[in-house]
Amino acid sequence: MADYLEFKNAKCKDCYKCLRECPVKAIEVKNHQARIIESRCILCGHCTLICPQNAKIVHSSLNEIKQILNSGTKVVASVAPSFLSSFGLKDFNVFKIALAKVGFFDAEETAYGAELVTQQYKALLESKQFKNFITSACPAVCRLIQAYYPKALQYLAPVDSPMIAHAKMLRKQHPDAKVIFIGPCIAKKREAIESGIIDGVLTYDDMQELFAEKNIVLDEIINISLENKKGTACLSKAYPISHGIIKAFPELPKGYDYMAVDGPDRCVDALQNIDNLENVFLEMNICKDGCVNGPCSLSVNIKGGSIKATSDVLKYYKNDIRTLAPHKYEEHDIDLNKLYPRIRNNSMPPPEREIKCILAKIGKHKPEDELNCSACGYDTCRDKAWAVYNGYTDAEICLPYMRERAESLSYEIIQHSPNGIILLDSDFYIQDINDKGRELLGINDPHAEGRHAKDFFNLTDFIIAYNEKRNVMVEKMFVPSTGKYVDMAITYLKDQNMLFGILMDVSNQVNYDMEINKVKMETLKTTDEVIKKQMRVAQEIASLLGETTAETKVALLKLKKTLSDERIEKGDK
């Protein structure tokens, strides 16, 4: 709904709270992102109030209206009476002066249009033509009835809302002026466009921004006298609070029981049971506690909230009654008749076979499988199937189904992992362990989960990892109870404040390495012995060779000496 309301992509967190709270399920979730379904939305704005991430954007017309104010055109404002609770005021004159400072020619409270609506209600009630009577002041309620509870259209007052009634009054007073409505309601934006007589809608958020831009401080606008001071008590200033419309009657027409129904849940409940009621006047407001708690009301952010806002309006209303003369209701020639036709949307009811097929995709084959937990945002599993059939959501968005599938998949992965897996909490109690982990650590207790890990193995490395908040790697840890060697990677899970261990059996590698080392040592020993033996043999040979050489030398020397002696003797002769 680009002209009114949308979601911020980055902040939508898959919580589905807006969908659960939406009274008409006008939100689709595709690819984990919520989106407004324009054809279904009644613009109650409830999702903007309950979103925990503040992921909703209410589109503003402020820039366009500033252009109108700066164009020199006469602009008049219709101000919802809930203004005083949002801006902390006690006098409309202060707000009127502030509006004049930003460029408005004139301003009036919408309550004077509400007076005409109250008169019209009175005439219809006195005609006795309604079995039950539903007020038409809230455009979101009107849209709710038109689109979702057409049987209640016969009870909906065929009367304009106070905003439209007042706009018609202002048009009559200022034929050449632009009319701008100021209030806390998003639904008024669409109603204004469809009416064709209102030129724009500003929310209280818009006004706060505009006042800040113009450096206008409301607290400084005090004790200022205006020519057009209010002269009579306007009972319709109570419209923005619960029971406010009922309080607006100088005297309640007889023949009806008067009830105020506010909040989306109570409105839906009342409309679902409307045919069981008789002679009941229903003041219906889609906002809990009334318009003072509207989606663009500033009172929701101030101390005291909507209760304080209601109190402020009541004081304003009672002060009027106490200090001013009663307003005399006069006849007006303004036509306030309004028809509220049925609005059809494009949603289709799925055939039963389609419902069963969709439910089967998420593991719901029997009625007892349908938990109706509402976690997906829909009240029942069959409602969810309807949404899937119409393309508003994905079948897989089912918390029990996703959890069961995730747990099943995680279980299968963990149990069939070739590595041991163990999970310890911050007190070192075993939270989970797979079969391989039991085998490697020698844990035979089938109920090890929940027991302290110290009962089964040495915790030193886990304690180090937890105390130092870091990961620890242990290599070739020997487990005496199993005779195995394991490499263990301990990971500290910061977000969960837990310890996750992965154990890998390296016994074969360690044993192989040990065998290799044994062979090496034996080889070294053998080699050493061979070397020693060779050295011994070499020494023995050397010794033998030394003796033989010496003997040979002696013999040769003797032979040489003998030969020399013989030569000498022959020479002498």
C-alpha positions, 0 to 999 in steps of 0.5 A: 500500500504505497500511498498509505502504509508499508514495511521496512525490509531490513527490520522485518524479522520473521516474527509474524506478530503483525500477521497474528494481530491483524484483524483481517489478515491483510499481510502476506509473508513471502521470502520471509518479508511481510507485505501489506495486501492492499485489497484486504487492508482496512488501514486500522494501523494496528500493525504499526503499534504492535511491531516490536521492530518498528518496521512500519512506514506510514507514508506522509503527505507533508511535502505536498501539503507544504507546497499548497501552504506556500502557494498562496492558496487559502487553506483551512484545517479540520482538527480532530479533537484528540489533538489536545492529548497528543500535544498536551494542550488545554485550549484549541486557540493555541493550536489554531495560532500555531497553524496560522504560523505555518500558513493556514488561513483558518482552523476549526475542530472536527467536533463541530462536524461531529455535532451534525453527525450526532444530530443525524444519528439521533434522527435515525434512532428515533425513527426506530428503523434499525434493529441494531445501530452501528456508528459510522464515525470510524472509517476502519470499522466501516471498511471492516464491515464492508469487506468482511461482515456484509451482513452487518451493513444493514446496521451501519449508520448511513451517515458521513463521518465527522471528518467528511461532515466538517469538510462539507461545512468548511466548503460551505464557509470557504468555497475557494479554500483547500481543506486539510484534515489533521488527526491521528488516523491512517484510514482517514487518508483513504477516506479523504481521497475517496471523498473528493472534498478533502485535499489532504491529511496530516497526521500528528507526527506530520504536524510535530515535524512541521512545527519543529521545522518552523521553530514553533513551540506550543508552550510559548503560545499562551494568553493570546486572545482570538476574535472567534472564541468558542461560545458554546459547549460542544459535546462532540469533543468527546468523540475521540474517547471510548463512550465519546459518541454516547456522551455527545448526545444531549439526551439518549434516544430511548429504546436502545442499549448503548455500548462502546466497543473499541479495539480490533478484537472486540469489534470483530467479536461484536460483528460476528455476533451482531445478529444475536443482538437486538436494540443495541447501539454500538459505538465502534472504534477500531482503536483501543480506547478510541482515537486518542490511541490512534496509530499516529497519535503522539499520546502513545509515546508520552507518560500515561499513554492512552489512559492519560490521553482519555483523561485529558479529553474528558477534562476538556469536555467537562470544562466545556460543559461546566463553563460554557452555555449548551450548544443549540442544535440547528438544522443544516442543509448539508447532506450527510447521507452516505451509502456503504456498499459491500467491498469484495476482495479477490481471495478465494476459498480453496476446495477441501482437496487443496486444503488437505494437499497443502496441509500434507506438505507440512506434515499434517495428515490427520486432524490431530496433526493440526496444532492451531498454534497461531505461530505462523500468524493464522488462527488455525492450520486450515486458515493457513492453508487458505492463505497458501492457496491465495498466495499470501504465504509459503506453506513452509512457514509453520513453526512446528513443521520447521522445528520438527524438520530442523530437529530431525535433520540435525539429529540425523546429521549429528547421529550419523556424523563420523565424528564425535559431537558433545555439547556442554552448558556453562556449568559443564553438564552434558546437553547432547552427545551422539553415539560416536562421542559416547564411543570415543569417550567411553560413555556407556550411560544411556542417560548421560545427557543432564549429567556432569561431564566430569563423571566421564572424562577430564574437563581441563581443556573445556574449562580453559575454553570456557574461562578464556572464552576462546576455542581450544584444539587438543591433538592426540588425546589419549582416552584410558577407558577406550584406549583410543586417541582423539583430536578434539576441537572445542568451540566456545559458543558466545551467544549461547554461552555453551561449549561445543566439542568435535572429536575425531578418532585418530587412533589408527593414525597414531598407532600407525605412526607408533609402528613406524617409529618402532620399525625405525627404532629397531632399524636404527638399533640393527644398523647400530649393531651392524656398524659396531660389528663392521667396525670390530671386523675392520679393527680385527682385519686391521690388526691382522694386517698390521701383524702380517705387514710387520712380519713381512717387513722384518723378513724382507729386511732380513732378506735385503741384509742377506743379499747385501752381505753376499754382494760385498763378499763377492766384491772383495774377492 
